[in-house]
Amino acid sequence: MPIVNIQVTREGSGPGRDAVTAEEKAALIAGVSQLLLDVLHKPLDSTFVVIEEVELENWGWGGLPVPEYRKRRAAGGT
């Protein structure tokens, strides 16, 4: 029984959104489950998909919190 964990930052997928929508989550679950069926022949009814939304300030990249990393990168630095 496969278990797939998907982590996304809680910032949404478009302007004005602060979370992934229910429709986007459903598409992720369907797509990952279908991929495991196609590649590993795992039945859909035995595949579990967990989506975890992580607050943006709880992610780091390049030794910095993601908001600071993005700010520096936008300003032309790293």
Jmol script that loads the backbone (N, CA, C; Angstrom):
load data "model"
ATOM      1  N   MET A   1       0.841  -1.165   0.000  1.00  0.00           N
ATOM      2  CA  MET A   1       0.000   0.000   0.000  1.00  0.00           C
ATOM      3  C   MET A   1       0.891   1.235   0.000  1.00  0.00           C
ATOM      4  N   PRO A   2       0.900   1.986  -1.095  1.00  0.00           N
ATOM      5  CA  PRO A   2       1.711   3.197  -1.137  1.00  0.00           C
ATOM      6  C   PRO A   2       1.069   4.339  -0.348  1.00  0.00           C
ATOM      7  N   ILE A   3       1.929   5.107   0.286  1.00  0.00           N
ATOM      8  CA  ILE A   3       1.509   6.333   0.961  1.00  0.00           C
ATOM      9  C   ILE A   3       2.379   7.449   0.387  1.00  0.00           C
ATOM     10  N   VAL A   4       1.749   8.456  -0.169  1.00  0.00           N
ATOM     11  CA  VAL A   4       2.456   9.578  -0.773  1.00  0.00           C
ATOM     12  C   VAL A   4       2.179  10.819   0.061  1.00  0.00           C
ATOM     13  N   ASN A   5       3.243  11.510   0.453  1.00  0.00           N
ATOM     14  CA  ASN A   5       3.114  12.765   1.189  1.00  0.00           C
ATOM     15  C   ASN A   5       3.498  13.905   0.266  1.00  0.00           C
ATOM     16  N   ILE A   6       2.615  14.880   0.160  1.00  0.00           N
ATOM     17  CA  ILE A   6       2.865  16.069  -0.637  1.00  0.00           C
ATOM     18  C   ILE A   6       2.866  17.254   0.318  1.00  0.00           C
ATOM     19  N   GLN A   7       3.927  18.024   0.301  1.00  0.00           N
ATOM     20  CA  GLN A   7       3.995  19.235   1.124  1.00  0.00           C
ATOM     21  C   GLN A   7       4.020  20.443   0.203  1.00  0.00           C
ATOM     22  N   VAL A   8       3.166  21.400   0.506  1.00  0.00           N
ATOM     23  CA  VAL A   8       3.129  22.650  -0.238  1.00  0.00           C
ATOM     24  C   VAL A   8       3.119  23.800   0.750  1.00  0.00           C
ATOM     25  N   THR A   9       3.662  24.932   0.342  1.00  0.00           N
ATOM     26  CA  THR A   9       3.603  26.088   1.230  1.00  0.00           C
ATOM     27  C   THR A   9       2.180  26.643   1.224  1.00  0.00           C
ATOM     28  N   ARG A  10       1.779  27.148   2.364  1.00  0.00           N
ATOM     29  CA  ARG A  10       0.436  27.720   2.491  1.00  0.00           C
ATOM     30  C   ARG A  10       0.486  29.153   1.961  1.00  0.00           C
ATOM     31  N   GLU A  11       0.498  29.258   0.651  1.00  0.00           N
ATOM     32  CA  GLU A  11       0.479  30.571   0.027  1.00  0.00           C
ATOM     33  C   GLU A  11      -0.440  30.575  -1.177  1.00  0.00           C
ATOM     34  N   GLY A  12      -1.096  29.483  -1.400  1.00  0.00           N
ATOM     35  CA  GLY A  12      -2.036  29.415  -2.503  1.00  0.00           C
ATOM     36  C   GLY A  12      -1.374  29.256  -3.849  1.00  0.00           C
ATOM     37  N   SER A  13      -2.199  29.144  -4.858  1.00  0.00           N
ATOM     38  CA  SER A  13      -1.688  28.912  -6.201  1.00  0.00           C
ATOM     39  C   SER A  13      -1.966  30.081  -7.135  1.00  0.00           C
ATOM     40  N   GLY A  14      -2.397  31.186  -6.569  1.00  0.00           N
ATOM     41  CA  GLY A  14      -2.652  32.355  -7.391  1.00  0.00           C
ATOM     42  C   GLY A  14      -2.842  33.590  -6.537  1.00  0.00           C
ATOM     43  N   PRO A  15      -2.941  34.744  -7.166  1.00  0.00           N
ATOM     44  CA  PRO A  15      -3.098  36.005  -6.433  1.00  0.00           C
ATOM     45  C   PRO A  15      -4.326  35.987  -5.514  1.00  0.00           C
ATOM     46  N   GLY A  16      -4.135  36.466  -4.307  1.00  0.00           N
ATOM     47  CA  GLY A  16      -5.236  36.558  -3.368  1.00  0.00           C
ATOM     48  C   GLY A  16      -5.612  35.260  -2.680  1.00  0.00           C
ATOM     49  N   ARG A  17      -4.894  34.185  -2.946  1.00  0.00           N
ATOM     50  CA  ARG A  17      -5.179  32.900  -2.312  1.00  0.00           C
ATOM     51  C   ARG A  17      -4.155  32.641  -1.223  1.00  0.00           C
ATOM     52  N   ASP A  18      -4.605  32.069  -0.121  1.00  0.00           N
ATOM     53  CA  ASP A  18      -3.667  31.743   0.953  1.00  0.00           C
ATOM     54  C   ASP A  18      -3.627  30.247   1.240  1.00  0.00           C
ATOM     55  N   ALA A  19      -4.189  29.452   0.335  1.00  0.00           N
ATOM     56  CA  ALA A  19      -4.173  27.998   0.498  1.00  0.00           C
ATOM     57  C   ALA A  19      -4.458  27.358  -0.855  1.00  0.00           C
ATOM     58  N   VAL A  20      -4.115  26.101  -0.956  1.00  0.00           N
ATOM     59  CA  VAL A  20      -4.449  25.319  -2.138  1.00  0.00           C
ATOM     60  C   VAL A  20      -5.942  25.026  -2.063  1.00  0.00           C
ATOM     61  N   THR A  21      -6.646  25.144  -3.186  1.00  0.00           N
ATOM     62  CA  THR A  21      -8.089  24.920  -3.178  1.00  0.00           C
ATOM     63  C   THR A  21      -8.420  23.434  -3.066  1.00  0.00           C
ATOM     64  N   ALA A  22      -9.643  23.144  -2.672  1.00  0.00           N
ATOM     65  CA  ALA A  22     -10.110  21.757  -2.583  1.00  0.00           C
ATOM     66  C   ALA A  22     -10.036  21.080  -3.951  1.00  0.00           C
ATOM     67  N   GLU A  23     -10.334  21.823  -5.005  1.00  0.00           N
ATOM     68  CA  GLU A  23     -10.271  21.261  -6.361  1.00  0.00           C
ATOM     69  C   GLU A  23      -8.837  20.915  -6.749  1.00  0.00           C
ATOM     70  N   GLU A  24      -7.890  21.781  -6.377  1.00  0.00           N
ATOM     71  CA  GLU A  24      -6.476  21.500  -6.673  1.00  0.00           C
ATOM     72  C   GLU A  24      -5.997  20.284  -5.900  1.00  0.00           C
ATOM     73  N   LYS A  25      -6.413  20.166  -4.641  1.00  0.00           N
ATOM     74  CA  LYS A  25      -6.035  19.000  -3.841  1.00  0.00           C
ATOM     75  C   LYS A  25      -6.607  17.733  -4.444  1.00  0.00           C
ATOM     76  N   ALA A  26      -7.861  17.783  -4.885  1.00  0.00           N
ATOM     77  CA  ALA A  26      -8.481  16.616  -5.506  1.00  0.00           C
ATOM     78  C   ALA A  26      -7.721  16.212  -6.773  1.00  0.00           C
ATOM     79  N   ALA A  27      -7.283  17.199  -7.558  1.00  0.00           N
ATOM     80  CA  ALA A  27      -6.522  16.904  -8.777  1.00  0.00           C
ATOM     81  C   ALA A  27      -5.172  16.283  -8.446  1.00  0.00           C
ATOM     82  N   LEU A  28      -4.510  16.787  -7.393  1.00  0.00           N
ATOM     83  CA  LEU A  28      -3.236  16.189  -6.968  1.00  0.00           C
ATOM     84  C   LEU A  28      -3.432  14.731  -6.542  1.00  0.00           C
ATOM     85  N   ILE A  29      -4.461  14.487  -5.750  1.00  0.00           N
ATOM     86  CA  ILE A  29      -4.726  13.126  -5.266  1.00  0.00           C
ATOM     87  C   ILE A  29      -5.018  12.195  -6.446  1.00  0.00           C
ATOM     88  N   ALA A  30      -5.861  12.632  -7.357  1.00  0.00           N
ATOM     89  CA  ALA A  30      -6.196  11.807  -8.523  1.00  0.00           C
ATOM     90  C   ALA A  30      -4.973  11.556  -9.399  1.00  0.00           C
ATOM     91  N   GLY A  31      -4.191  12.610  -9.637  1.00  0.00           N
ATOM     92  CA  GLY A  31      -3.028  12.472 -10.512  1.00  0.00           C
ATOM     93  C   GLY A  31      -1.947  11.571  -9.940  1.00  0.00           C
ATOM     94  N   VAL A  32      -1.643  11.740  -8.663  1.00  0.00           N
ATOM     95  CA  VAL A  32      -0.613  10.903  -8.021  1.00  0.00           C
ATOM     96  C   VAL A  32      -1.075   9.452  -7.964  1.00  0.00           C
ATOM     97  N   SER A  33      -2.331   9.255  -7.628  1.00  0.00           N
ATOM     98  CA  SER A  33      -2.865   7.893  -7.555  1.00  0.00           C
ATOM     99  C   SER A  33      -2.812   7.218  -8.917  1.00  0.00           C
ATOM    100  N   GLN A  34      -3.181   7.957  -9.964  1.00  0.00           N
ATOM    101  CA  GLN A  34      -3.138   7.397 -11.317  1.00  0.00           C
ATOM    102  C   GLN A  34      -1.705   7.074 -11.741  1.00  0.00           C
ATOM    103  N   LEU A  35      -0.760   7.942 -11.377  1.00  0.00           N
ATOM    104  CA  LEU A  35       0.646   7.694 -11.692  1.00  0.00           C
ATOM    105  C   LEU A  35       1.140   6.397 -11.056  1.00  0.00           C
ATOM    106  N   LEU A  36       0.785   6.178  -9.786  1.00  0.00           N
ATOM    107  CA  LEU A  36       1.198   4.940  -9.119  1.00  0.00           C
ATOM    108  C   LEU A  36       0.537   3.720  -9.752  1.00  0.00           C
ATOM    109  N   LEU A  37      -0.687   3.869 -10.223  1.00  0.00           N
ATOM    110  CA  LEU A  37      -1.350   2.776 -10.935  1.00  0.00           C
ATOM    111  C   LEU A  37      -0.630   2.490 -12.248  1.00  0.00           C
ATOM    112  N   ASP A  38      -0.323   3.540 -13.011  1.00  0.00           N
ATOM    113  CA  ASP A  38       0.315   3.382 -14.320  1.00  0.00           C
ATOM    114  C   ASP A  38       1.733   2.833 -14.230  1.00  0.00           C
ATOM    115  N   VAL A  39       2.510   3.308 -13.262  1.00  0.00           N
ATOM    116  CA  VAL A  39       3.925   2.945 -13.181  1.00  0.00           C
ATOM    117  C   VAL A  39       4.168   1.693 -12.347  1.00  0.00           C
ATOM    118  N   LEU A  40       3.523   1.616 -11.184  1.00  0.00           N
ATOM    119  CA  LEU A  40       3.783   0.503 -10.261  1.00  0.00           C
ATOM    120  C   LEU A  40       2.634  -0.492 -10.170  1.00  0.00           C
ATOM    121  N   HIS A  41       1.566  -0.238 -10.917  1.00  0.00           N
ATOM    122  CA  HIS A  41       0.392  -1.118 -10.930  1.00  0.00           C
ATOM    123  C   HIS A  41      -0.241  -1.248  -9.550  1.00  0.00           C
ATOM    124  N   LYS A  42      -0.213  -0.147  -8.793  1.00  0.00           N
ATOM    125  CA  LYS A  42      -0.834  -0.118  -7.470  1.00  0.00           C
ATOM    126  C   LYS A  42      -2.297   0.297  -7.625  1.00  0.00           C
ATOM    127  N   PRO A  43      -3.215  -0.497  -7.110  1.00  0.00           N
ATOM    128  CA  PRO A  43      -4.636  -0.163  -7.253  1.00  0.00           C
ATOM    129  C   PRO A  43      -4.975   1.167  -6.584  1.00  0.00           C
ATOM    130  N   LEU A  44      -5.904   1.889  -7.202  1.00  0.00           N
ATOM    131  CA  LEU A  44      -6.312   3.178  -6.647  1.00  0.00           C
ATOM    132  C   LEU A  44      -6.821   3.041  -5.219  1.00  0.00           C
ATOM    133  N   ASP A  45      -7.516   1.952  -4.924  1.00  0.00           N
ATOM    134  CA  ASP A  45      -8.105   1.805  -3.593  1.00  0.00           C
ATOM    135  C   ASP A  45      -7.102   1.392  -2.522  1.00  0.00           C
ATOM    136  N   SER A  46      -5.831   1.230  -2.903  1.00  0.00           N
ATOM    137  CA  SER A  46      -4.819   0.936  -1.885  1.00  0.00           C
ATOM    138  C   SER A  46      -3.768   2.039  -1.789  1.00  0.00           C
ATOM    139  N   THR A  47      -3.995   3.141  -2.473  1.00  0.00           N
ATOM    140  CA  THR A  47      -3.051   4.263  -2.472  1.00  0.00           C
ATOM    141  C   THR A  47      -3.589   5.392  -1.596  1.00  0.00           C
ATOM    142  N   PHE A  48      -2.738   5.844  -0.688  1.00  0.00           N
ATOM    143  CA  PHE A  48      -3.091   6.947   0.204  1.00  0.00           C
ATOM    144  C   PHE A  48      -2.243   8.155  -0.154  1.00  0.00           C
ATOM    145  N   VAL A  49      -2.874   9.312  -0.240  1.00  0.00           N
ATOM    146  CA  VAL A  49      -2.178  10.561  -0.539  1.00  0.00           C
ATOM    147  C   VAL A  49      -2.492  11.546   0.582  1.00  0.00           C
ATOM    148  N   VAL A  50      -1.433  12.108   1.170  1.00  0.00           N
ATOM    149  CA  VAL A  50      -1.584  13.081   2.247  1.00  0.00           C
ATOM    150  C   VAL A  50      -1.012  14.409   1.758  1.00  0.00           C
ATOM    151  N   ILE A  51      -1.813  15.451   1.837  1.00  0.00           N
ATOM    152  CA  ILE A  51      -1.361  16.784   1.448  1.00  0.00           C
ATOM    153  C   ILE A  51      -1.236  17.618   2.712  1.00  0.00           C
ATOM    154  N   GLU A  52      -0.050  18.142   2.918  1.00  0.00           N
ATOM    155  CA  GLU A  52       0.220  18.967   4.095  1.00  0.00           C
ATOM    156  C   GLU A  52       0.579  20.372   3.630  1.00  0.00           C
ATOM    157  N   GLU A  53      -0.165  21.349   4.117  1.00  0.00           N
ATOM    158  CA  GLU A  53       0.149  22.738   3.814  1.00  0.00           C
ATOM    159  C   GLU A  53       0.982  23.299   4.960  1.00  0.00           C
ATOM    160  N   VAL A  54       2.157  23.791   4.627  1.00  0.00           N
ATOM    161  CA  VAL A  54       3.097  24.295   5.616  1.00  0.00           C
ATOM    162  C   VAL A  54       3.148  25.814   5.514  1.00  0.00           C
ATOM    163  N   GLU A  55       3.068  26.467   6.651  1.00  0.00           N
ATOM    164  CA  GLU A  55       3.153  27.928   6.661  1.00  0.00           C
ATOM    165  C   GLU A  55       4.441  28.377   5.987  1.00  0.00           C
ATOM    166  N   LEU A  56       4.367  29.423   5.204  1.00  0.00           N
ATOM    167  CA  LEU A  56       5.503  29.893   4.417  1.00  0.00           C
ATOM    168  C   LEU A  56       6.728  30.162   5.289  1.00  0.00           C
ATOM    169  N   GLU A  57       6.524  30.723   6.477  1.00  0.00           N
ATOM    170  CA  GLU A  57       7.664  31.039   7.333  1.00  0.00           C
ATOM    171  C   GLU A  57       8.319  29.794   7.936  1.00  0.00           C
ATOM    172  N   ASN A  58       7.736  28.614   7.726  1.00  0.00           N
ATOM    173  CA  ASN A  58       8.317  27.367   8.215  1.00  0.00           C
ATOM    174  C   ASN A  58       9.150  26.651   7.158  1.00  0.00           C
ATOM    175  N   TRP A  59       9.412  27.297   6.033  1.00  0.00           N
ATOM    176  CA  TRP A  59      10.247  26.746   4.972  1.00  0.00           C
ATOM    177  C   TRP A  59      11.529  27.560   4.878  1.00  0.00           C
ATOM    178  N   GLY A  60      12.612  26.911   4.503  1.00  0.00           N
ATOM    179  CA  GLY A  60      13.858  27.607   4.266  1.00  0.00           C
ATOM    180  C   GLY A  60      14.456  27.193   2.941  1.00  0.00           C
ATOM    181  N   TRP A  61      15.264  28.105   2.379  1.00  0.00           N
ATOM    182  CA  TRP A  61      15.896  27.845   1.087  1.00  0.00           C
ATOM    183  C   TRP A  61      17.162  28.678   1.041  1.00  0.00           C
ATOM    184  N   GLY A  62      18.244  28.071   0.676  1.00  0.00           N
ATOM    185  CA  GLY A  62      19.492  28.815   0.566  1.00  0.00           C
ATOM    186  C   GLY A  62      19.976  29.394   1.885  1.00  0.00           C
ATOM    187  N   GLY A  63      19.628  28.744   2.992  1.00  0.00           N
ATOM    188  CA  GLY A  63      20.049  29.215   4.297  1.00  0.00           C
ATOM    189  C   GLY A  63      19.198  30.336   4.877  1.00  0.00           C
ATOM    190  N   LEU A  64      18.087  30.632   4.214  1.00  0.00           N
ATOM    191  CA  LEU A  64      17.215  31.727   4.644  1.00  0.00           C
ATOM    192  C   LEU A  64      15.765  31.259   4.691  1.00  0.00           C
ATOM    193  N   PRO A  65      14.925  31.919   5.499  1.00  0.00           N
ATOM    194  CA  PRO A  65      13.489  31.676   5.379  1.00  0.00           C
ATOM    195  C   PRO A  65      13.051  32.039   3.957  1.00  0.00           C
ATOM    196  N   VAL A  66      12.112  31.321   3.410  1.00  0.00           N
ATOM    197  CA  VAL A  66      11.713  31.527   2.017  1.00  0.00           C
ATOM    198  C   VAL A  66      11.327  32.978   1.708  1.00  0.00           C
ATOM    199  N   PRO A  67      10.542  33.670   2.541  1.00  0.00           N
ATOM    200  CA  PRO A  67      10.225  35.065   2.191  1.00  0.00           C
ATOM    201  C   PRO A  67      11.474  35.937   2.031  1.00  0.00           C
ATOM    202  N   GLU A  68      12.468  35.758   2.909  1.00  0.00           N
ATOM    203  CA  GLU A  68      13.708  36.533   2.816  1.00  0.00           C
ATOM    204  C   GLU A  68      14.509  36.135   1.579  1.00  0.00           C
ATOM    205  N   TYR A  69      14.568  34.836   1.286  1.00  0.00           N
ATOM    206  CA  TYR A  69      15.273  34.357   0.097  1.00  0.00           C
ATOM    207  C   TYR A  69      14.673  34.989  -1.162  1.00  0.00           C
ATOM    208  N   ARG A  70      13.342  34.953  -1.250  1.00  0.00           N
ATOM    209  CA  ARG A  70      12.670  35.520  -2.421  1.00  0.00           C
ATOM    210  C   ARG A  70      12.895  37.028  -2.520  1.00  0.00           C
ATOM    211  N   LYS A  71      12.871  37.691  -1.398  1.00  0.00           N
ATOM    212  CA  LYS A  71      13.096  39.139  -1.366  1.00  0.00           C
ATOM    213  C   LYS A  71      14.486  39.472  -1.901  1.00  0.00           C
ATOM    214  N   ARG A  72      15.491  38.746  -1.437  1.00  0.00           N
ATOM    215  CA  ARG A  72      16.876  38.991  -1.882  1.00  0.00           C
ATOM    216  C   ARG A  72      17.039  38.639  -3.359  1.00  0.00           C
ATOM    217  N   ARG A  73      16.416  37.544  -3.753  1.00  0.00           N
ATOM    218  CA  ARG A  73      16.540  37.113  -5.142  1.00  0.00           C
ATOM    219  C   ARG A  73      15.894  38.149  -6.074  1.00  0.00           C
ATOM    220  N   ALA A  74      14.740  38.685  -5.658  1.00  0.00           N
ATOM    221  CA  ALA A  74      14.067  39.710  -6.471  1.00  0.00           C
ATOM    222  C   ALA A  74      14.900  40.980  -6.575  1.00  0.00           C
ATOM    223  N   ALA A  75      15.686  41.251  -5.530  1.00  0.00           N
ATOM    224  CA  ALA A  75      16.543  42.445  -5.523  1.00  0.00           C
ATOM    225  C   ALA A  75      17.850  42.221  -6.269  1.00  0.00           C
ATOM    226  N   GLY A  76      18.037  40.989  -6.781  1.00  0.00           N
ATOM    227  CA  GLY A  76      19.238  40.705  -7.555  1.00  0.00           C
ATOM    228  C   GLY A  76      20.348  40.066  -6.773  1.00  0.00           C
ATOM    229  N   GLY A  77      20.147  39.738  -5.517  1.00  0.00           N
ATOM    230  CA  GLY A  77      21.174  39.075  -4.708  1.00  0.00           C
ATOM    231  C   GLY A  77      20.774  37.651  -4.402  1.00  0.00           C
ATOM    232  N   THR A  78      21.684  36.930  -3.738  1.00  0.00           N
ATOM    233  CA  THR A  78      21.338  35.567  -3.320  1.00  0.00           C
ATOM    234  C   THR A  78      21.617  35.351  -1.872  1.00  0.00           C
TER     235      THR A  78
END
end "model"
wireframe off; spacefill off
backbone 0.3
color backbone group
